[in-house]
Amino acid sequence: MTRGLKKFFKIFLYFHVFLALAMLLTHCSFSHYAKKSYERAKKEKPFDVIIVPGVPYEKENTTSIMTMRILWAKQLYDSGFTKNIIFSGSAVYSPYVEGITMKIIADSLGIPPEHTFSETKAEHSTENVYYSWKMAKQMGFEKIALSTDPFQAGLLRSFMKKYTPGVKAIPIVFDRIDLDGKKLPVIDYSSAYVSDFVSITKREGFWERLRGTMGRRVKKEVKAERKAQKKLSRKKEVA
């Protein structure tokens, strides 16, 4: 083996060892965060409502992410952590409105339909939280929490502190839920279907979608709302 090749394999090996350690540490960190948040939420329950971010619906090919989010939301409802659930999401990557689809599935699992709601405007995770938070406030809910996987909840922490104050997190604690072999029921999805659907991948480029995920649309809306409020205040002062 040549010297250059040996050096390449060394770098290759070190890189993958570093990657494996980073993934392990990240997993441990988010797992600890989820358990800590769960124990904190247990002391504060019941919440008026939890927000569950949407996942694209693919008929019989429902993803494991959707399965765990819905089943965790059901467990939180059944165990008295929350009185209501908002499922959030528009038709983003598939022609089915995520918030409506997930509500239909949750209702079919036995959660009373009068306690599940659909937010249908959000196209990015930051929008899931923000639009659902606004919806919850308009409905008179005060104690609000986000229910999703630990990774997404962790990424949204700083955003929530600034744009949805007061919203707590109850991430999935995997050793508290049995997901082995669990499947969601096949539902009548016709009411969630959008006939003139255009995927977000055709409406937005990669960087535009990334900026949306980072909260660009929310930030613009908040800025516009504050500007409008200042304008209204000035008019009242003049009057």
C-alpha positions as a printed NumPy array, in Angstrom:
array([[  0.   ,   0.   ,   0.   ],
       [  1.42 ,   3.376,  -0.986],
       [  2.065,   6.15 ,   1.543],
       [ -0.628,   8.361,   0.   ],
       [ -3.189,   5.571,   0.143],
       [ -2.372,   4.861,   3.798],
       [ -2.87 ,   8.551,   4.59 ],
       [ -6.228,   8.517,   2.786],
       [ -7.462,   5.489,   4.743],
       [ -6.323,   7.103,   8.017],
       [ -8.283,  10.278,   7.245],
       [-11.252,   8.196,   6.094],
       [-11.207,   6.158,   9.321],
       [-10.821,   9.213,  11.596],
       [-13.66 ,  11.004,   9.807],
       [-16.092,   8.132,  10.281],
       [-15.097,   7.613,  13.924],
       [-15.657,  11.335,  14.517],
       [-19.023,  11.172,  12.699],
       [-20.127,   8.153,  14.75 ],
       [-19.16 ,   9.864,  18.023],
       [-20.921,  13.079,  16.981],
       [-24.104,  11.158,  16.143],
       [-23.941,   9.285,  19.46 ],
       [-23.439,  12.479,  21.475],
       [-26.22 ,  14.231,  19.556],
       [-28.593,  11.324,  20.188],
       [-27.718,  11.296,  23.909],
       [-28.15 ,  15.061,  24.136],
       [-31.592,  15.093,  22.506],
       [-32.677,  12.015,  24.481],
       [-31.725,  13.764,  27.738],
       [-33.551,  16.919,  26.593],
       [-36.707,  14.897,  25.823],
       [-36.752,  13.168,  29.217],
       [-36.091,  16.388,  31.094],
       [-38.857,  18.209,  29.184],
       [-41.28 ,  15.33 ,  29.8  ],
       [-40.689,  15.363,  33.553],
       [-41.137,  19.142,  33.629],
       [-44.378,  18.865,  31.626],
       [-45.659,  16.172,  33.994],
       [-45.563,  18.719,  36.823],
       [-47.375,  21.346,  34.728],
       [-50.078,  19.191,  33.131],
       [-52.732,  19.367,  31.912],
       [-52.001,  21.657,  28.982],
       [-54.919,  23.243,  27.169],
       [-53.552,  22.101,  23.834],
       [-50.506,  20.536,  22.192],
       [-49.234,  21.384,  18.7  ],
       [-48.212,  18.48 ,  16.446],
       [-46.263,  19.479,  13.285],
       [-47.41 ,  17.812,  10.097],
       [-45.838,  15.091,   7.987],
       [-46.617,  14.415,   4.283],
       [-49.31 ,  11.766,   3.86 ],
       [-48.559,   9.06 ,   1.295],
       [-51.631,   6.82 ,   1.566],
       [-50.501,   3.291,   2.483],
       [-46.835,   4.395,   2.631],
       [-47.327,   6.419,   5.798],
       [-43.944,   7.243,   7.287],
       [-42.692,   6.149,  10.695],
       [-42.351,   9.842,  11.615],
       [-46.086,  10.43 ,  11.168],
       [-46.84 ,   7.248,  13.094],
       [-44.742,   8.219,  16.103],
       [-46.004,  11.827,  16.186],
       [-49.665,  10.795,  16.133],
       [-49.233,   7.932,  18.61 ],
       [-47.253,  10.169,  20.989],
       [-49.981,  12.834,  20.759],
       [-52.589,  10.167,  21.55 ],
       [-50.562,   8.96 ,  24.519],
       [-50.292,  12.514,  25.852],
       [-54.065,  12.931,  25.473],
       [-54.875,   9.546,  27.054],
       [-52.518,  10.154,  29.986],
       [-53.958,  13.575,  30.791],
       [-51.074,  15.72 ,  29.591],
       [-53.348,  17.679,  27.255],
       [-57.032,  18.415,  26.75 ],
       [-56.799,  19.21 ,  23.024],
       [-54.547,  18.688,  20.006],
       [-53.809,  20.882,  16.972],
       [-52.379,  19.022,  13.991],
       [-50.605,  21.492,  11.735],
       [-49.635,  21.487,   8.073],
       [-50.751,  22.377,   4.568],
       [-50.43 ,  20.224,   1.422],
       [-46.677,  20.67 ,   1.083],
       [-44.954,  17.661,  -0.473],
       [-48.036,  15.555,  -1.257],
       [-51.563,  16.542,  -2.355],
       [-53.066,  15.878,   1.073],
       [-53.427,  18.592,   3.695],
       [-51.3  ,  17.331,   6.582],
       [-53.28 ,  18.931,   9.396],
       [-56.59 ,  17.478,   8.152],
       [-55.137,  14.034,   7.399],
       [-53.532,  13.704,  10.818],
       [-56.727,  14.82 ,  12.566],
       [-58.747,  12.187,  10.675],
       [-56.24 ,   9.493,  11.689],
       [-56.197,  10.661,  15.325],
       [-60.013,  10.667,  15.432],
       [-60.062,   7.124,  14.026],
       [-57.783,   6.041,  16.902],
       [-60.383,   7.102,  19.452],
       [-59.478,  10.689,  20.333],
       [-62.799,  12.624,  20.5  ],
       [-63.032,  14.754,  17.312],
       [-64.205,  17.778,  19.311],
       [-60.764,  17.814,  20.926],
       [-58.687,  17.671,  17.72 ],
       [-58.155,  20.589,  15.338],
       [-56.428,  21.272,  12.018],
       [-54.148,  24.175,  11.167],
       [-53.788,  24.16 ,   7.377],
       [-51.567,  27.102,   6.434],
       [-48.094,  26.062,   7.618],
       [-45.504,  24.799,   5.145],
       [-42.416,  24.789,   7.389],
       [-41.762,  23.669,  10.986],
       [-41.452,  27.239,  12.289],
       [-44.823,  28.017,  10.706],
       [-46.346,  24.88 ,  12.276],
       [-45.577,  26.278,  15.703],
       [-46.347,  29.939,  14.974],
       [-49.661,  29.541,  13.13 ],
       [-50.881,  26.899,  15.58 ],
       [-49.888,  29.122,  18.519],
       [-51.9  ,  32.008,  17.022],
       [-54.827,  29.667,  16.387],
       [-54.655,  28.348,  19.967],
       [-54.637,  31.876,  21.378],
       [-57.647,  32.837,  19.256],
       [-59.487,  29.779,  20.602],
       [-58.789,  30.884,  24.163],
       [-56.127,  28.284,  25.001],
       [-53.424,  29.513,  27.378],
       [-51.244,  26.55 ,  28.325],
       [-49.724,  25.417,  25.045],
       [-47.026,  22.841,  24.262],
       [-45.225,  21.474,  21.222],
       [-45.293,  17.705,  20.748],
       [-42.853,  16.26 ,  18.218],
       [-39.617,  14.278,  17.958],
       [-36.717,  15.477,  20.152],
       [-34.576,  16.63 ,  17.227],
       [-37.221,  18.953,  15.775],
       [-38.226,  20.22 ,  19.221],
       [-34.597,  20.996,  20.017],
       [-34.099,  22.897,  16.768],
       [-37.211,  24.999,  17.451],
       [-36.299,  26.013,  21.018],
       [-34.766,  29.424,  20.267],
       [-37.476,  30.224,  17.704],
       [-40.251,  29.468,  20.209],
       [-38.697,  31.633,  22.911],
       [-38.802,  34.628,  20.573],
       [-41.933,  34.122,  18.468],
       [-44.258,  31.872,  20.513],
       [-43.533,  32.858,  24.131],
       [-44.836,  30.49 ,  26.752],
       [-44.978,  27.421,  24.515],
       [-43.362,  24.438,  26.254],
       [-42.012,  21.29 ,  24.613],
       [-43.026,  17.686,  25.264],
       [-40.765,  15.77 ,  22.849],
       [-41.204,  12.053,  22.277],
       [-39.545,   9.937,  24.95 ],
       [-38.905,   6.728,  23.069],
       [-38.686,   4.422,  26.075],
       [-42.188,   5.563,  27.125],
       [-43.918,   4.578,  23.886],
       [-44.152,   1.232,  22.086],
       [-43.708,   1.833,  18.358],
       [-42.597,  -1.671,  17.414],
       [-44.695,  -2.859,  14.482],
       [-47.305,  -0.165,  15.042],
       [-49.161,   1.043,  11.945],
       [-51.726,   3.766,  11.47 ],
       [-55.16 ,   2.846,  10.066],
       [-55.857,   3.352,   6.368],
       [-58.352,   6.21 ,   6.222],
       [-60.732,   7.927,   3.84 ],
       [-58.419,  10.773,   2.834],
       [-60.678,  12.378,   0.203],
       [-61.577,  15.394,   2.369],
       [-57.866,  16.247,   2.716],
       [-57.076,  15.997,  -1.022],
       [-56.102,  19.135,  -2.981],
       [-56.919,  18.703,  -6.674],
       [-54.769,  21.572,  -7.99 ],
       [-51.788,  20.664,  -5.814],
       [-48.286,  21.851,  -6.719],
       [-45.411,  20.532,  -4.61 ],
       [-43.328,  23.034,  -2.678],
       [-40.261,  21.658,  -4.472],
       [-41.665,  23.16 ,  -7.684],
       [-42.798,  26.407,  -6.063],
       [-39.648,  27.093,  -4.045],
       [-35.96 ,  26.405,  -4.573],
       [-33.826,  24.64 ,  -1.968],
       [-32.47 ,  27.825,  -0.361],
       [-35.921,  29.395,  -0.255],
       [-37.28 ,  26.318,   1.509],
       [-34.369,  26.407,   3.946],
       [-35.051,  30.065,   4.741],
       [-38.698,  29.122,   5.328],
       [-37.616,  26.404,   7.729],
       [-35.519,  28.996,   9.554],
       [-38.617,  31.168,   9.983],
       [-38.357,  33.709,   7.183],
       [-42.112,  33.899,   6.498],
       [-42.959,  34.182,  10.191],
       [-40.387,  36.931,  10.725],
       [-41.775,  38.902,   7.78 ],
       [-45.343,  38.541,   9.057],
       [-44.399,  39.553,  12.595],
       [-42.53 ,  42.585,  11.265],
       [-45.519,  43.593,   9.113],
       [-47.926,  43.149,  12.057],
       [-45.78 ,  45.315,  14.327],
       [-45.549,  47.978,  11.658],
       [-49.342,  47.947,  11.215],
       [-49.859,  48.185,  14.992],
       [-47.543,  51.209,  15.237],
       [-49.39 ,  52.884,  12.366],
       [-52.732,  52.245,  14.083],
       [-51.4  ,  53.609,  17.39 ],
       [-50.248,  56.808,  15.693],
       [-53.688,  57.269,  14.112],
       [-55.358,  56.872,  17.512],
       [-52.983,  59.415,  19.046],
       [-53.816,  61.956,  16.309],
       [-57.549,  61.302,  16.688]])
